[in-house]
């Protein structure tokens, strides 16, 4: 069977990009419209104006695509961004905008083979998207985004509730959790909603060294709980670049060191801590 190249599809809420209160402006509309036109010439122009956009994750995605285009000019294995929301009035001078209204969203996300859906606060149809196998979260932009280098694209994942199932966090108490992890240390953790997104990043990463870096930053300790997490990734065939086991210590100092373009966690307190450090943070809601 022939190998079919597929882009990594990221769907984003228009409010994240157009709402000044969310720290991003309407310059992104031109990019979204151009990229959605079915022309190979326009595909090469993806994120042409990303330098005018104050969202560092968009600039980082552009940098990855530029490098991949240099190495594999005919390949479609790169980042593809879709715009979710009624932004027609903001981009009416261009034709064929891609717009997803709420009553169409889930079907369109599936039809476009979406890997990641990022909603503006407070979040819309996230649980339904995850049930369809689409990684989904609420994206928050800090008031003052830290100054970031565009490369490599740095993505930080929490463990339980993100890469691994949130069922592992059943209320057992600390000692009960430690005992459970010791008993199950050699048993892989159940899949979390962002496993497939991580897999897609790692697949793209293998095409060009050092264009993407992936991180696991978890409250698990470096004992049995940490070993089980790493063993799970190994069982999945996924090799993450760096892993930090904080044993309940605050995450912001580590995030400040990594300087991620995007950070994903299921704890709103961790998300809020990241925002204070100027990190773009995504909350996985259950």
C-alpha positions in Angstrom: 0.0 0.0 0.0 1.3 3.4 -0.9 2.3 5.8 1.9 0.0 8.8 2.0 1.5 12.0 3.3 -0.9 14.0 5.6 -0.5 17.4 7.1 -0.8 18.1 10.8 -4.1 20.0 10.9 -4.6 22.6 13.6 -8.0 24.3 13.9 -8.1 27.5 15.9 -10.8 29.8 17.1 -10.9 33.1 15.3 -11.4 34.8 18.6 -7.8 33.8 19.6 -6.5 35.7 16.6 -9.0 38.5 16.1 -9.8 39.5 19.7 -7.5 42.3 20.9 -8.3 41.3 24.5 -6.7 37.9 23.7 -3.5 39.7 22.5 -3.7 38.8 18.8 -4.9 40.8 15.9 -6.7 40.4 12.5 -3.5 40.1 10.4 -3.9 36.4 10.5 -7.0 36.4 8.3 -5.1 36.8 5.1 -2.9 33.8 5.8 -5.8 31.6 6.6 -7.7 32.4 3.5 -4.7 32.0 1.2 -3.8 28.7 2.6 -7.2 27.2 2.3 -7.3 27.8 -1.5 -6.6 24.6 -3.4 -3.4 25.9 -5.2 0.1 24.5 -4.8 1.5 28.0 -5.2 -0.6 29.3 -2.4 0.4 26.3 -0.2 4.0 27.5 -0.5 2.8 30.9 0.7 1.5 29.5 4.1 2.0 32.0 6.9 3.6 34.6 4.5 2.7 37.4 6.9 3.3 35.5 10.1 5.9 38.0 11.2 3.2 40.6 11.5 1.2 38.4 13.9 1.9 38.8 17.7 1.3 35.1 18.3 4.7 33.3 18.7 3.2 29.8 18.1 2.1 30.9 14.6 5.5 32.2 13.8 7.0 28.9 15.0 4.7 26.8 12.9 5.7 29.0 9.9 9.4 28.4 10.6 8.8 24.6 10.6 7.0 24.8 7.3 9.6 26.9 5.7 12.3 24.5 6.6 10.3 21.5 5.5 9.5 23.1 2.2 13.3 23.7 1.6 14.0 20.0 2.2 10.9 18.4 0.7 9.4 20.9 -1.8 6.7 18.5 -3.0 5.7 17.1 0.4 2.3 17.9 2.0 3.6 16.7 5.4 3.6 20.0 7.2 1.4 22.2 9.4 -2.0 23.2 8.1 -4.0 25.7 10.0 -7.8 26.1 9.8 -9.9 29.0 11.1 -12.9 28.3 13.2 -15.4 31.1 13.5 -17.5 33.6 11.7 -14.8 36.0 10.4 -16.2 36.7 7.0 -16.8 40.3 7.7 -13.1 40.7 8.6 -11.8 39.0 5.4 -14.5 39.8 2.9 -12.0 41.2 0.4 -10.7 37.6 -0.1 -12.6 34.6 -1.5 -13.2 31.1 -0.2 -12.6 31.6 3.5 -12.7 28.5 5.6 -15.4 29.1 8.3 -16.7 26.6 10.8 -19.9 27.6 12.6 -20.8 25.8 15.8 -23.4 23.6 14.2 -20.9 22.4 11.6 -17.7 22.3 13.8 -17.4 18.7 14.7 -18.2 17.4 11.3 -15.7 19.8 9.7 -13.0 18.9 12.2 -13.5 15.2 11.3 -13.7 15.8 7.6 -10.4 17.8 7.7 -8.6 15.1 9.7 -7.9 17.6 12.4 -5.2 16.7 14.9 -5.6 19.7 17.3 -8.5 22.0 18.0 -7.9 25.1 20.0 -10.9 27.0 21.3 -11.1 30.5 22.7 -12.3 30.7 26.3 -14.5 29.4 27.8 -14.2 26.5 25.3 -16.8 25.0 22.9 -17.5 21.4 22.1 -14.1 20.2 23.5 -15.3 17.0 25.1 -17.2 16.1 22.0 -14.1 16.6 19.9 -12.0 14.5 22.2 -14.6 11.7 22.0 -14.0 11.8 18.2 -10.3 11.3 18.7 -9.3 15.0 18.2 -7.0 16.6 20.7 -8.9 19.7 22.0 -8.2 22.4 24.6 -9.0 26.0 25.5 -6.1 28.3 24.5 -5.1 31.3 26.6 -2.7 34.0 25.6 -0.9 35.8 28.4 -1.0 39.6 28.7 2.7 39.7 28.1 4.0 36.9 25.9 7.6 36.0 26.6 10.1 36.8 23.8 10.7 33.5 22.0 13.0 32.3 19.3 11.0 30.8 16.4 13.0 27.6 16.2 12.8 24.9 17.2 9.0 24.6 17.8 8.8 23.7 21.5 5.6 21.9 22.7 5.2 21.0 26.4 2.7 18.3 27.5 1.4 17.4 30.9 1.2 13.7 31.6 -2.0 12.5 33.2 -5.1 13.9 31.5 -3.1 15.0 28.5 -0.8 12.3 27.1 -2.2 9.7 29.4 -5.8 9.1 30.4 -7.2 11.2 33.2 -8.6 8.0 34.7 -5.1 7.4 36.2 -5.9 10.3 38.5 -8.8 8.6 40.3 -9.0 9.7 43.9 -6.8 7.4 45.9 -4.9 9.8 48.0 -1.1 10.3 47.6 -0.1 7.0 49.2 -2.8 5.2 47.4 -1.6 6.6 44.1 2.0 5.7 44.9 1.0 2.1 45.8 -1.1 1.8 42.6 1.8 3.0 40.4 4.2 0.6 42.1 1.8 -2.3 41.4 1.2 -1.2 37.8 4.7 0.0 37.1 5.2 -2.3 34.1 1.7 -1.8 32.7 1.3 1.0 30.1 -1.0 3.8 31.0 -4.2 4.2 28.9 -4.1 6.6 26.0 -4.8 10.3 26.7 -6.4 12.7 24.3 -3.1 14.2 23.1 -1.3 11.0 22.3 -2.0 11.1 18.6 -1.0 14.8 18.4 2.4 14.0 20.0 2.8 11.1 17.6 2.2 13.4 14.6 4.8 15.9 15.9 7.4 13.2 16.4 6.7 11.8 12.9 7.3 15.3 11.5 10.3 15.8 13.7 12.0 12.8 12.2 12.0 14.5 8.8 14.4 17.2 10.0 16.4 17.2 13.1 15.9 20.0 15.7 12.9 21.7 14.1 10.6 20.4 16.8 11.2 19.7 20.4 8.7 17.9 22.6 8.6 17.9 26.4 6.8 16.0 29.2 6.4 18.1 32.4 4.5 16.2 35.0 3.7 16.2 38.7 4.7 12.5 38.8 7.8 11.6 40.7 10.9 10.1 39.2 10.3 6.7 40.9 7.7 4.1 39.8 5.2 6.8 38.6 7.8 8.4 36.4 9.1 5.1 35.1 5.6 4.0 34.2 5.1 7.2 32.2 8.4 6.7 30.2 7.7 3.1 29.7 4.3 3.9 28.3 5.8 6.3 25.8 8.4 3.6 24.9 5.6 1.0 24.4 3.8 3.5 22.1 7.0 3.9 20.1 7.2 7.6 21.0 10.5 9.2 22.0 10.0 12.5 23.7 13.0 14.9 23.8 13.0 15.8 27.5 11.0 14.7 30.5 10.7 16.5 33.9 9.3 14.8 37.0 8.5 17.5 39.5 6.9 15.4 42.3 4.3 18.2 42.9 6.7 21.1 42.6 5.6 24.2 40.7 5.8 24.0 36.9 6.5 27.7 36.0 10.2 27.6 36.7 10.7 24.7 34.3 8.4 26.3 31.7 10.4 29.6 32.0 13.5 27.6 31.2 12.0 25.7 28.3 10.3 28.8 26.8 7.6 26.8 25.0 5.5 28.0 22.1 2.6 26.1 23.5 2.0 24.4 26.8 -0.9 21.9 27.4 -2.2 20.9 30.8 -5.5 19.7 32.4 -4.9 21.7 35.6 -6.3 25.2 35.4 -3.9 26.2 38.3 -0.9 25.1 36.2 -2.3 27.0 33.2 -2.7 30.1 35.3 0.8 29.8 36.6 2.2 29.5 33.1 0.3 32.6 31.9 2.0 34.6 34.6 5.3 33.6 33.1 4.2 34.8 29.7 3.6 31.3 28.3 0.8 30.5 25.8 -1.1 27.8 27.7 -3.9 25.4 26.8 -6.4 23.9 29.2 -7.7 20.4 28.6 -11.2 20.5 30.2 -13.1 17.4 31.5 
